[in-house]
């Protein structure tokens, strides 16, 4: 450990820490553009100047490592003057097109200019012109005039993905970011360059011109796209419902978690939220198949479904849970299954094409909570059938009631005919899920689930880390969180009062399932906890 | 007339050949060096007061001493032959007329610092020097002066000649290293300095052509002799590239204790046509401009430093009374705007901006506040960049305006 003083405050930090990070610990922000803790030090923007001891020349904080007894000042007149100068240099060739720039409102040129601006423009000559609105790949749009050439995007592609699509071409004030010949910015993590771009040079083609960022609210969440459980922020717009074609979820952004995803998420996860505001959402409970289908209220559907569950012998009922459900849902489902004495329970449905995986974040298991389903005991039981076995038994009319959560069985690895035969043969098919799919239309009873952004809950990732996600927006239509539906069904089946909240479900889970013992939402905090088992 | 050392053979036909180099005593310094311990050579170079002749004027022996002791991996010697400072053309003469002096200097220097691989980074536009030097390297290999077990000494040295692609910034030692590594020629953040982590991550010494050409002579005739040729803080002679309004432009080798006045009026023959001297750039375009009455200064590193300018690359650009200083500033500013590598913000943005302002003034569209804006932008940017490029540009920006402000104001008033 090294002890040093920053702006008169003493602090002890690990050897090798730079001044920006050491100051951050003291709550002192050293303005910077090119420095990013997840990338190598470039020292290009020159904004993070600080004064060191008696050195008359300010030094950059990013490339200065702490030393014992170092005296750092980040607030001297000299430092402030240098910041102002550097800000002027950053802006003289900038188009100042904030009113039409997507970055406005979250732009570090705006933020630092408010603090350190010169406010007296001296540049009267023609600015340097560069290419604008250049698609770099499927997700990223470049405006080279807005670029401050911090090289974060270049370093990301060199150092994090190792794909090296981007470079800085030409020199002097004609320098510009660009693709190497024949390349496209299409790596599986390409959109992270938008997040780390401190200005409006790289914008999101999916988000461009959709919503002004100051209308967005944020909820902490977990990406449901695979078993990694990347920490994310859900940016949603409910203040201007007429923007963005009424879609409430505007974008997902990575949220730092040192143990899980650091600063990044993959593109598949980032753009995997579209189902939330999709027309395929199931907005109300429904009974009856095909033309006879009829939307009903929860008061009506709950007794109908419980009656079905009571009508059949336990060995005539099959339950196919989904690893997209939360731990809280699994807990209530497990309780219900045990109460009814059901023996055919499973949650695994293999996808038609195996998931891709890499050594960065992406996991082959495209479900967020396979581990939770395993730990809470929703796998096949001794003597019970697995999911495919249930389908075959349904075809043979040995299983008469099938309750499927979320899965589109038609998109599974199983032959479509096998699935179709089973669903045609089964007497009672209950589908519970957020969106209609290849099998939902065949259901006798539809129980509409809230999407993950419409509820609280927890997922257990591949390494057994239990992580919370928070409700961002209200459930669409009449849909309810799976735990709420299961709570109502449970109450109707005599399992006692419905739990009051997802947190209450988790509390009960922690009290009954050994791996979760001792955990609580409070305990999980923002970054989750790895189960000891 | 002072003794010529580096240029002594320049007038001889075939001065670039190994035969002639040997006939005139070449490779004798190498024999002496091989009889010494490497550390003794470094010590001798330190005592000689040899200073880097590429621009920065750093003591060469001291630089060699920065290498980590007992480094387990390779150490490299890199010769900076990317002579790009406007007004400088001395290394070109050395490469073309005495390439073996550089090769002998490299072998001795590499032996001193423990390098077995040396790179010579030659400016891309220097086609003829590259050809001639390349032939000399081939000759040296054939004669057993390069390669394995040189002259039975047990010392190995290979030389790679690499051509630049036309960027001034690749003469900055870390920009040169980046370029040599196959990357964009961007200077690197310091620390670490090249002596600790240089080319391909290995400890590296980067020296200028002329600097290394002095080394065989220091071996031959001793540090005391070399130091005695110069001033207290800088030994030896130096090659001055004289261009502009003089009767005999060219390269002149003089002891560093000579004065700028004697260089211009005695050696280069003074100003032609009876015109008067207006200003002199004494050390390449990055040096602070001297007015006609500021030329009674010695040409050594410290002499010119004390005069508020720098010896730099010893490129002396002479301007007579017909020169418009605002136009000269515009030309210089265009050069720096064109050559800024663009890596760090102050230099990338302000070189272009200052050029635009200078051009506007020359075009008669200057505004009263432009001069102070140029001065302020130059001062604010100085000292904030990764390398010395912008600080070099600041020399002309400020001195041209401060010393000839009336010429600028006359253009703005019009």
HADDOCK unambig.tbl for C-alpha pairs under 7 A between the chains (distance, minus, plus):
assign (segid A and resid 43 and name CA) (segid B and resid 189 and name CA) 6.87 0.50 0.50
assign (segid A and resid 44 and name CA) (segid B and resid 343 and name CA) 6.00 0.50 0.50
assign (segid A and resid 44 and name CA) (segid B and resid 344 and name CA) 4.28 0.50 0.50
assign (segid A and resid 44 and name CA) (segid B and resid 345 and name CA) 6.47 0.50 0.50
assign (segid A and resid 45 and name CA) (segid B and resid 344 and name CA) 5.74 0.50 0.50
assign (segid A and resid 45 and name CA) (segid B and resid 345 and name CA) 5.45 0.50 0.50
assign (segid A and resid 46 and name CA) (segid B and resid 344 and name CA) 6.88 0.50 0.50
assign (segid A and resid 46 and name CA) (segid B and resid 345 and name CA) 6.73 0.50 0.50
assign (segid A and resid 46 and name CA) (segid B and resid 384 and name CA) 6.82 0.50 0.50
assign (segid A and resid 57 and name CA) (segid B and resid 383 and name CA) 6.90 0.50 0.50
assign (segid A and resid 85 and name CA) (segid B and resid 380 and name CA) 6.32 0.50 0.50
assign (segid A and resid 86 and name CA) (segid B and resid 346 and name CA) 6.28 0.50 0.50
assign (segid A and resid 89 and name CA) (segid B and resid 345 and name CA) 6.49 0.50 0.50
assign (segid A and resid 89 and name CA) (segid B and resid 346 and name CA) 5.76 0.50 0.50
assign (segid A and resid 89 and name CA) (segid B and resid 349 and name CA) 5.61 0.50 0.50
assign (segid A and resid 89 and name CA) (segid B and resid 350 and name CA) 6.56 0.50 0.50
assign (segid A and resid 90 and name CA) (segid B and resid 345 and name CA) 6.52 0.50 0.50
assign (segid A and resid 125 and name CA) (segid B and resid 356 and name CA) 6.79 0.50 0.50
assign (segid A and resid 171 and name CA) (segid B and resid 340 and name CA) 6.47 0.50 0.50
assign (segid A and resid 171 and name CA) (segid B and resid 341 and name CA) 4.84 0.50 0.50
assign (segid A and resid 171 and name CA) (segid B and resid 342 and name CA) 4.90 0.50 0.50
assign (segid A and resid 172 and name CA) (segid B and resid 337 and name CA) 6.23 0.50 0.50
assign (segid A and resid 172 and name CA) (segid B and resid 338 and name CA) 6.35 0.50 0.50
assign (segid A and resid 172 and name CA) (segid B and resid 339 and name CA) 6.52 0.50 0.50
assign (segid A and resid 172 and name CA) (segid B and resid 340 and name CA) 4.52 0.50 0.50
assign (segid A and resid 172 and name CA) (segid B and resid 341 and name CA) 5.00 0.50 0.50
assign (segid A and resid 172 and name CA) (segid B and resid 342 and name CA) 3.86 0.50 0.50
assign (segid A and resid 172 and name CA) (segid B and resid 348 and name CA) 4.74 0.50 0.50
assign (segid A and resid 173 and name CA) (segid B and resid 342 and name CA) 6.06 0.50 0.50
assign (segid A and resid 173 and name CA) (segid B and resid 348 and name CA) 5.07 0.50 0.50
assign (segid A and resid 173 and name CA) (segid B and resid 349 and name CA) 5.53 0.50 0.50
assign (segid A and resid 173 and name CA) (segid B and resid 352 and name CA) 6.22 0.50 0.50
assign (segid A and resid 175 and name CA) (segid B and resid 342 and name CA) 5.98 0.50 0.50
